[in-house]
Amino acid sequence: MEGFSIAAISCYASALVGLLMEGMGELGLLATPGLVTAWMVPIIVPAVWLLVRTARRRIEMVEHRPAA
């Protein structure tokens, strides 16, 4: 199930980056917003994986902590 979460969050984040790049393209700040978005995907996916993994580990540490 975790893989689906990573895929869904990565897809959403990539879409947000795409919208940001499109806006920058409209302002004349980028010549190829689609290309920049495509290059961001290999950065976004591992970043999301790392964030999900870190969050899962922290949750597991809290769950396994002895009660005070």
Backbone as XML, in Angstrom:
<?xml version="1.0"?>
<chain id="A" units="angstrom">
  <residue number="1" name="MET">
    <atom name="N" x="0.820" y="-1.200" z="0.000"/>
    <atom name="CA" x="0.000" y="0.000" z="0.000"/>
    <atom name="C" x="0.862" y="1.261" z="0.000"/>
  </residue>
  <residue number="2" name="GLU">
    <atom name="N" x="2.029" y="1.146" z="0.604"/>
    <atom name="CA" x="2.909" y="2.303" z="0.674"/>
    <atom name="C" x="3.344" y="2.762" z="-0.719"/>
  </residue>
  <residue number="3" name="GLY">
    <atom name="N" x="3.548" y="1.819" z="-1.624"/>
    <atom name="CA" x="3.945" y="2.167" z="-2.986"/>
    <atom name="C" x="2.901" y="3.002" z="-3.700"/>
  </residue>
  <residue number="4" name="PHE">
    <atom name="N" x="1.632" y="2.691" z="-3.464"/>
    <atom name="CA" x="0.561" y="3.495" z="-4.062"/>
    <atom name="C" x="0.562" y="4.911" z="-3.503"/>
  </residue>
  <residue number="5" name="SER">
    <atom name="N" x="0.839" y="5.041" z="-2.209"/>
    <atom name="CA" x="0.904" y="6.368" z="-1.594"/>
    <atom name="C" x="2.027" y="7.189" z="-2.208"/>
  </residue>
  <residue number="6" name="ILE">
    <atom name="N" x="3.181" y="6.560" z="-2.382"/>
    <atom name="CA" x="4.317" y="7.263" z="-2.977"/>
    <atom name="C" x="3.991" y="7.685" z="-4.397"/>
  </residue>
  <residue number="7" name="ALA">
    <atom name="N" x="3.368" y="6.795" z="-5.156"/>
    <atom name="CA" x="2.995" y="7.121" z="-6.539"/>
    <atom name="C" x="1.980" y="8.264" z="-6.579"/>
  </residue>
  <residue number="8" name="ALA">
    <atom name="N" x="0.981" y="8.205" z="-5.706"/>
    <atom name="CA" x="-0.060" y="9.241" z="-5.708"/>
    <atom name="C" x="0.502" y="10.597" z="-5.291"/>
  </residue>
  <residue number="9" name="ILE">
    <atom name="N" x="1.309" y="10.615" z="-4.241"/>
    <atom name="CA" x="1.887" y="11.880" z="-3.776"/>
    <atom name="C" x="2.852" y="12.433" z="-4.817"/>
  </residue>
  <residue number="10" name="SER">
    <atom name="N" x="3.644" y="11.554" z="-5.430"/>
    <atom name="CA" x="4.587" y="11.991" z="-6.472"/>
    <atom name="C" x="3.841" y="12.574" z="-7.671"/>
  </residue>
  <residue number="11" name="CYS">
    <atom name="N" x="2.750" y="11.937" z="-8.052"/>
    <atom name="CA" x="1.943" y="12.426" z="-9.176"/>
    <atom name="C" x="1.368" y="13.803" z="-8.859"/>
  </residue>
  <residue number="12" name="TYR">
    <atom name="N" x="0.854" y="13.956" z="-7.655"/>
    <atom name="CA" x="0.283" y="15.240" z="-7.232"/>
    <atom name="C" x="1.359" y="16.316" z="-7.189"/>
  </residue>
  <residue number="13" name="ALA">
    <atom name="N" x="2.515" y="15.991" z="-6.608"/>
    <atom name="CA" x="3.609" y="16.959" z="-6.520"/>
    <atom name="C" x="4.106" y="17.341" z="-7.913"/>
  </residue>
  <residue number="14" name="SER">
    <atom name="N" x="4.199" y="16.372" z="-8.807"/>
    <atom name="CA" x="4.641" y="16.652" z="-10.179"/>
    <atom name="C" x="3.639" y="17.564" z="-10.887"/>
  </residue>
  <residue number="15" name="ALA">
    <atom name="N" x="2.356" y="17.341" z="-10.651"/>
    <atom name="CA" x="1.334" y="18.206" z="-11.249"/>
    <atom name="C" x="1.454" y="19.638" z="-10.718"/>
  </residue>
  <residue number="16" name="LEU">
    <atom name="N" x="1.720" y="19.766" z="-9.423"/>
    <atom name="CA" x="1.893" y="21.110" z="-8.854"/>
    <atom name="C" x="3.120" y="21.806" z="-9.440"/>
  </residue>
  <residue number="17" name="VAL">
    <atom name="N" x="4.208" y="21.058" z="-9.581"/>
    <atom name="CA" x="5.409" y="21.622" z="-10.197"/>
    <atom name="C" x="5.109" y="22.015" z="-11.638"/>
  </residue>
  <residue number="18" name="GLY">
    <atom name="N" x="4.357" y="21.170" z="-12.346"/>
    <atom name="CA" x="3.984" y="21.477" z="-13.722"/>
    <atom name="C" x="3.194" y="22.771" z="-13.829"/>
  </residue>
  <residue number="19" name="LEU">
    <atom name="N" x="2.258" y="22.953" z="-12.910"/>
    <atom name="CA" x="1.475" y="24.194" z="-12.911"/>
    <atom name="C" x="2.360" y="25.412" z="-12.631"/>
  </residue>
  <residue number="20" name="LEU">
    <atom name="N" x="3.275" y="25.255" z="-11.697"/>
    <atom name="CA" x="4.205" y="26.340" z="-11.380"/>
    <atom name="C" x="5.077" y="26.672" z="-12.590"/>
  </residue>
  <residue number="21" name="MET">
    <atom name="N" x="5.583" y="25.649" z="-13.263"/>
    <atom name="CA" x="6.423" y="25.868" z="-14.434"/>
    <atom name="C" x="5.633" y="26.486" z="-15.587"/>
  </residue>
  <residue number="22" name="GLU">
    <atom name="N" x="4.377" y="26.065" z="-15.762"/>
    <atom name="CA" x="3.517" y="26.668" z="-16.794"/>
    <atom name="C" x="3.329" y="28.165" z="-16.525"/>
  </residue>
  <residue number="23" name="GLY">
    <atom name="N" x="3.091" y="28.495" z="-15.257"/>
    <atom name="CA" x="2.937" y="29.907" z="-14.895"/>
    <atom name="C" x="4.202" y="30.699" z="-15.166"/>
  </residue>
  <residue number="24" name="MET">
    <atom name="N" x="5.345" y="30.096" z="-14.846"/>
    <atom name="CA" x="6.610" y="30.774" z="-15.113"/>
    <atom name="C" x="6.835" y="30.921" z="-16.614"/>
  </residue>
  <residue number="25" name="GLY">
    <atom name="N" x="6.381" y="29.936" z="-17.378"/>
    <atom name="CA" x="6.471" y="30.020" z="-18.833"/>
    <atom name="C" x="5.612" y="31.145" z="-19.385"/>
  </residue>
  <residue number="26" name="GLU">
    <atom name="N" x="4.412" y="31.289" z="-18.821"/>
    <atom name="CA" x="3.512" y="32.370" z="-19.251"/>
    <atom name="C" x="4.107" y="33.746" z="-18.953"/>
  </residue>
  <residue number="27" name="LEU">
    <atom name="N" x="4.869" y="33.831" z="-17.862"/>
    <atom name="CA" x="5.506" y="35.102" z="-17.512"/>
    <atom name="C" x="6.784" y="35.351" z="-18.313"/>
  </residue>
  <residue number="28" name="GLY">
    <atom name="N" x="7.180" y="34.371" z="-19.097"/>
    <atom name="CA" x="8.381" y="34.516" z="-19.902"/>
    <atom name="C" x="9.651" y="34.180" z="-19.142"/>
  </residue>
  <residue number="29" name="LEU">
    <atom name="N" x="9.515" y="33.541" z="-17.979"/>
    <atom name="CA" x="10.685" y="33.194" z="-17.174"/>
    <atom name="C" x="11.304" y="31.863" z="-17.590"/>
  </residue>
  <residue number="30" name="LEU">
    <atom name="N" x="10.528" y="31.027" z="-18.266"/>
    <atom name="CA" x="11.024" y="29.736" z="-18.746"/>
    <atom name="C" x="10.648" y="29.563" z="-20.208"/>
  </residue>
  <residue number="31" name="ALA">
    <atom name="N" x="11.586" y="29.055" z="-20.979"/>
    <atom name="CA" x="11.300" y="28.807" z="-22.392"/>
    <atom name="C" x="10.622" y="27.455" z="-22.589"/>
  </residue>
  <residue number="32" name="THR">
    <atom name="N" x="10.971" y="26.466" z="-21.758"/>
    <atom name="CA" x="10.439" y="25.105" z="-21.914"/>
    <atom name="C" x="9.929" y="24.573" z="-20.567"/>
  </residue>
  <residue number="33" name="PRO">
    <atom name="N" x="8.760" y="25.000" z="-20.128"/>
    <atom name="CA" x="8.254" y="24.542" z="-18.833"/>
    <atom name="C" x="8.018" y="23.041" z="-18.777"/>
  </residue>
  <residue number="34" name="GLY">
    <atom name="N" x="7.610" y="22.428" z="-19.890"/>
    <atom name="CA" x="7.381" y="20.985" z="-19.906"/>
    <atom name="C" x="8.662" y="20.201" z="-19.673"/>
  </residue>
  <residue number="35" name="LEU">
    <atom name="N" x="9.746" y="20.676" z="-20.251"/>
    <atom name="CA" x="11.033" y="20.010" z="-20.098"/>
    <atom name="C" x="11.521" y="20.109" z="-18.651"/>
  </residue>
  <residue number="36" name="VAL">
    <atom name="N" x="11.360" y="21.266" z="-18.052"/>
    <atom name="CA" x="11.768" y="21.436" z="-16.651"/>
    <atom name="C" x="10.935" y="20.523" z="-15.752"/>
  </residue>
  <residue number="37" name="THR">
    <atom name="N" x="9.650" y="20.446" z="-16.008"/>
    <atom name="CA" x="8.781" y="19.562" z="-15.224"/>
    <atom name="C" x="9.230" y="18.115" z="-15.365"/>
  </residue>
  <residue number="38" name="ALA">
    <atom name="N" x="9.542" y="17.703" z="-16.579"/>
    <atom name="CA" x="9.989" y="16.330" z="-16.807"/>
    <atom name="C" x="11.288" y="16.038" z="-16.062"/>
  </residue>
  <residue number="39" name="TRP">
    <atom name="N" x="12.183" y="16.991" z="-16.005"/>
    <atom name="CA" x="13.442" y="16.800" z="-15.284"/>
    <atom name="C" x="13.241" y="16.792" z="-13.774"/>
  </residue>
  <residue number="40" name="MET">
    <atom name="N" x="12.159" y="17.357" z="-13.300"/>
    <atom name="CA" x="11.893" y="17.384" z="-11.860"/>
    <atom name="C" x="11.346" y="16.054" z="-11.336"/>
  </residue>
  <residue number="41" name="VAL">
    <atom name="N" x="10.723" y="15.262" z="-12.180"/>
    <atom name="CA" x="10.114" y="13.997" z="-11.744"/>
    <atom name="C" x="11.133" y="13.059" z="-11.092"/>
  </residue>
  <residue number="42" name="PRO">
    <atom name="N" x="12.330" y="12.865" z="-11.670"/>
    <atom name="CA" x="13.300" y="11.984" z="-11.001"/>
    <atom name="C" x="13.814" y="12.538" z="-9.669"/>
  </residue>
  <residue number="43" name="ILE">
    <atom name="N" x="13.586" y="13.793" z="-9.418"/>
    <atom name="CA" x="13.953" y="14.383" z="-8.123"/>
    <atom name="C" x="12.794" y="14.231" z="-7.147"/>
  </residue>
  <residue number="44" name="ILE">
    <atom name="N" x="11.580" y="14.431" z="-7.623"/>
    <atom name="CA" x="10.393" y="14.382" z="-6.773"/>
    <atom name="C" x="10.145" y="12.981" z="-6.218"/>
  </residue>
  <residue number="45" name="VAL">
    <atom name="N" x="10.215" y="11.964" z="-7.052"/>
    <atom name="CA" x="9.869" y="10.600" z="-6.625"/>
    <atom name="C" x="10.770" y="10.118" z="-5.476"/>
  </residue>
  <residue number="46" name="PRO">
    <atom name="N" x="12.110" y="10.212" z="-5.584"/>
    <atom name="CA" x="12.926" y="9.779" z="-4.438"/>
    <atom name="C" x="12.722" y="10.643" z="-3.204"/>
  </residue>
  <residue number="47" name="ALA">
    <atom name="N" x="12.456" y="11.932" z="-3.401"/>
    <atom name="CA" x="12.213" y="12.806" z="-2.252"/>
    <atom name="C" x="10.947" y="12.387" z="-1.513"/>
  </residue>
  <residue number="48" name="VAL">
    <atom name="N" x="9.902" y="12.065" z="-2.252"/>
    <atom name="CA" x="8.657" y="11.599" z="-1.636"/>
    <atom name="C" x="8.882" y="10.267" z="-0.936"/>
  </residue>
  <residue number="49" name="TRP">
    <atom name="N" x="9.619" y="9.358" z="-1.582"/>
    <atom name="CA" x="9.926" y="8.062" z="-0.969"/>
    <atom name="C" x="10.653" y="8.257" z="0.354"/>
  </residue>
  <residue number="50" name="LEU">
    <atom name="N" x="11.640" y="9.155" z="0.375"/>
    <atom name="CA" x="12.403" y="9.406" z="1.593"/>
    <atom name="C" x="11.521" y="10.006" z="2.688"/>
  </residue>
  <residue number="51" name="LEU">
    <atom name="N" x="10.646" y="10.934" z="2.323"/>
    <atom name="CA" x="9.745" y="11.538" z="3.313"/>
    <atom name="C" x="8.770" y="10.513" z="3.892"/>
  </residue>
  <residue number="52" name="VAL">
    <atom name="N" x="8.210" y="9.658" z="3.044"/>
    <atom name="CA" x="7.269" y="8.634" z="3.518"/>
    <atom name="C" x="7.991" y="7.638" z="4.412"/>
  </residue>
  <residue number="53" name="ARG">
    <atom name="N" x="9.184" y="7.228" z="4.016"/>
    <atom name="CA" x="9.967" y="6.281" z="4.806"/>
    <atom name="C" x="10.314" y="6.860" z="6.176"/>
  </residue>
  <residue number="54" name="THR">
    <atom name="N" x="10.743" y="8.117" z="6.210"/>
    <atom name="CA" x="11.079" y="8.780" z="7.468"/>
    <atom name="C" x="9.859" y="8.906" z="8.360"/>
  </residue>
  <residue number="55" name="ALA">
    <atom name="N" x="8.734" y="9.301" z="7.791"/>
    <atom name="CA" x="7.504" y="9.431" z="8.579"/>
    <atom name="C" x="7.079" y="8.086" z="9.148"/>
  </residue>
  <residue number="56" name="ARG">
    <atom name="N" x="7.159" y="7.028" z="8.332"/>
    <atom name="CA" x="6.775" y="5.695" z="8.806"/>
    <atom name="C" x="7.668" y="5.248" z="9.960"/>
  </residue>
  <residue number="57" name="ARG">
    <atom name="N" x="8.961" y="5.472" z="9.838"/>
    <atom name="CA" x="9.886" y="5.072" z="10.907"/>
    <atom name="C" x="9.632" y="5.842" z="12.193"/>
  </residue>
  <residue number="58" name="ARG">
    <atom name="N" x="9.342" y="7.118" z="12.078"/>
    <atom name="CA" x="9.053" y="7.909" z="13.286"/>
    <atom name="C" x="7.768" y="7.447" z="13.952"/>
  </residue>
  <residue number="59" name="ILE">
    <atom name="N" x="6.775" y="7.129" z="13.159"/>
    <atom name="CA" x="5.519" y="6.628" z="13.714"/>
    <atom name="C" x="5.753" y="5.292" z="14.413"/>
  </residue>
  <residue number="60" name="GLU">
    <atom name="N" x="6.544" y="4.421" z="13.797"/>
    <atom name="CA" x="6.838" y="3.125" z="14.412"/>
    <atom name="C" x="7.601" y="3.292" z="15.717"/>
  </residue>
  <residue number="61" name="MET">
    <atom name="N" x="8.503" y="4.271" z="15.799"/>
    <atom name="CA" x="9.242" y="4.508" z="17.042"/>
    <atom name="C" x="8.307" y="4.951" z="18.151"/>
  </residue>
  <residue number="62" name="VAL">
    <atom name="N" x="7.360" y="5.813" z="17.821"/>
    <atom name="CA" x="6.399" y="6.291" z="18.822"/>
    <atom name="C" x="5.498" y="5.149" z="19.284"/>
  </residue>
  <residue number="63" name="GLU">
    <atom name="N" x="5.076" y="4.317" z="18.357"/>
    <atom name="CA" x="4.182" y="3.204" z="18.703"/>
    <atom name="C" x="4.879" y="2.165" z="19.580"/>
  </residue>
  <residue number="64" name="HIS">
    <atom name="N" x="6.169" y="1.999" z="19.409"/>
    <atom name="CA" x="6.893" y="0.977" z="20.160"/>
    <atom name="C" x="7.583" y="1.517" z="21.409"/>
  </residue>
  <residue number="65" name="ARG">
    <atom name="N" x="7.377" y="2.788" z="21.693"/>
    <atom name="CA" x="7.966" y="3.396" z="22.884"/>
    <atom name="C" x="7.234" y="2.882" z="24.114"/>
  </residue>
  <residue number="66" name="PRO">
    <atom name="N" x="7.976" y="2.511" z="25.170"/>
    <atom name="CA" x="7.308" y="2.037" z="26.380"/>
    <atom name="C" x="6.449" y="3.143" z="27.014"/>
  </residue>
  <residue number="67" name="ALA">
    <atom name="N" x="5.331" y="2.731" z="27.558"/>
    <atom name="CA" x="4.424" y="3.682" z="28.202"/>
    <atom name="C" x="5.071" y="4.237" z="29.465"/>
  </residue>
  <residue number="68" name="ALA">
    <atom name="N" x="4.860" y="5.498" z="29.715"/>
    <atom name="CA" x="5.452" y="6.129" z="30.900"/>
    <atom name="C" x="4.583" y="5.973" z="32.112"/>
  </residue>
</chain>
